[in-house]
Amino acid sequence: MHIVILDAFTANPGDLSWDALAALGTLAVHDRTDDADIVRRARDARIVLTNKTVLSRDVIAALPELECICVLATGYNVVDVAAAKERGVTVCNVPEYSTPNVAQAVFALILELTNRTGHHDGTVHEGRWAACEDFCYWDGDLVELAGLTLGIVGYGRIGQAVARVGRAFDMRILAHRRSAAGTIEGGAYADLDRLFGESDIVSLHCPLTPDTKDLVNAARLATMKRTAFLINTARGGLVNEADLAAALDAGTIAGAGLDVLSVEPPPASNPLLAARHCVITPHIAWATRNARRRLIDATVANVRAFLVGAPRNVVA
């Protein structure tokens, strides 16, 4: 049994172990794999693990031994799942490992936008507080979360975890998902028009699909409050980045907190890098050591389940 990891470094830069996976077969671990090297490295593999290395239709067709693809992530848009299904290749993901971490990261971004903690820390270290005539100062409005409306687009495990934290801040919850059923503590389900129009903060937690690409565009941003904030810890492609940058610079909305961009790492030409009131972190919402350990453990369980003929977390 030959198992290949194409891009192991981000999940495990050396502080965790692949031993449990190695016990299941002959394991080849590659920290990173360029597109030109994918087929050569995975040609003899029955099981391929990928995080962000793209497995296209052509790549899948060129891997004759391939039986299973395990994605080291929740999102699996890096895999052409239709091509895998046609080939009879099982595709598995890890759906729950990062939920508490992403909820934590959402509020780290929200609190940076509303309290501007990092910004004020920087001014203190630059000497501004030491030179201040008063006992305190602040740049821009500091925003209280209690009583504000938090709109959550995608009300799965992560969206629900974000709602729980929002309620702890005494926020009202509006949520949107494809099948709205039941009730929401401290809030209600809403269609997208109502959610974007009424929310003070909109947080995205839906998958990137052809239907959700550019979900947030100029038209959608124009319906938001001028005091509203947009948070995206899901997928960069949910947001039209040129439209968001224009909206931020024009004051159409008050700010954005982003952990994901459409191209990662971003090119220097990405307009959001120079946009006003835009906080960007380098796709780290998932990356605590505890979460990465859970990710690896769940992936090992996915491989083990496939080997005994009972695959789990199957997406295709």
Secondary structure, 3 states (H helix, E strand, C coil): CEEEECCCCCCCCCCCCCHHHHCCCEEEECCCCCHHHHHHHHCCCCEEEECCCCECHHHHHCCCCCCEEEECCCCCCCECHHHHHHHCCEEECCCCCCHHHHHHHHHHHHHHHHHCHHHHHHHHHCCCCCCCCCCCCCCCCCCCCCCCEEEEECCCHHHHHHHHHHHHCCCEEEEECCCCCCCECCEEECCHHHHHHHCCEEEECCCCCCCCCCCECHHHHCCCCCCCEEEECCCHHHECHHHHHHHHHHCCCCEEEECCCCCCCCCCCCHHHHCCCEEECCCCCCCCHHHHHHHHHHHHHHHHHHHCCCCCCECC
